[in-house]
Amino acid sequence: MPQDLNLLLERAIHANTLHSRNNGSSEGEQALQGFTPPSLWGAPLQAPTGAGMERIGGLHQARQLLMDIILLPAK
């Protein structure tokens, strides 16, 4: 994680150096554009399938458990 933040900070500094004029977006936004953390380089990522939590019909306790364990810490 610290490596990811260091790389992101370097990109923000680079964007600030290249674009010293104000064009409406911050250096942080420019640095985030197209940024992939090194921890995800080469990782086989899949696009979301569209199958959401609403597909877990009737399993309210299981759904809440999934929300608590997976989704909430990611926010």
C-alpha positions in Angstrom: 0.0 0.0 0.0 2.7 2.6 0.8 4.3 1.9 -2.6 1.0 2.6 -4.3 0.7 6.0 -2.4 4.3 6.9 -3.2 3.7 6.2 -6.9 0.5 8.2 -6.9 2.2 11.1 -5.2 5.0 11.1 -7.8 2.4 11.1 -10.6 0.7 14.1 -8.9 3.9 16.0 -8.6 4.7 15.2 -12.2 1.3 16.4 -13.4 1.8 19.6 -11.4 5.2 20.2 -13.0 3.9 19.5 -16.5 0.7 21.5 -16.2 1.5 24.5 -14.0 -1.5 26.3 -15.5 -4.9 25.7 -14.1 -7.1 23.8 -16.6 -10.0 23.0 -14.2 -8.8 19.7 -12.8 -6.5 19.2 -9.8 -3.2 17.5 -10.0 -4.6 14.7 -7.8 -7.4 14.0 -10.4 -4.8 14.0 -13.2 -2.6 11.6 -11.3 -5.5 9.2 -10.7 -6.4 9.2 -14.4 -5.3 5.8 -15.7 -3.5 4.9 -12.5 -3.1 1.3 -11.6 -1.5 0.4 -8.3 1.6 -1.7 -8.6 0.0 -4.3 -6.4 -2.5 -4.9 -9.2 0.0 -4.9 -12.1 -0.4 -8.2 -13.9 -3.4 -9.2 -11.8 -6.2 -11.0 -13.8 -9.0 -8.5 -13.2 -12.5 -9.1 -14.5 -15.2 -6.6 -15.4 -18.3 -6.6 -13.1 -20.9 -9.1 -14.3 -23.9 -7.0 -13.2 -25.0 -9.7 -10.8 -25.6 -7.6 -7.6 -26.7 -8.2 -4.1 -30.4 -8.2 -5.2 -29.7 -11.7 -6.7 -29.3 -13.1 -3.2 -33.1 -13.4 -2.7 -34.5 -14.4 0.6 -31.1 -14.9 2.3 -31.3 -11.7 4.3 -28.8 -12.8 7.0 -26.3 -14.1 4.4 -26.7 -10.9 2.5 -26.0 -8.8 5.6 -23.0 -10.9 6.5 -21.6 -10.4 3.0 -22.2 -6.6 3.2 -20.4 -6.5 6.6 -17.4 -8.6 5.7 -16.7 -7.6 2.0 -18.4 -4.4 1.0 -18.2 -2.1 4.1 -14.4 -2.4 4.7 -13.8 -1.6 1.0 -15.4 1.8 1.4 
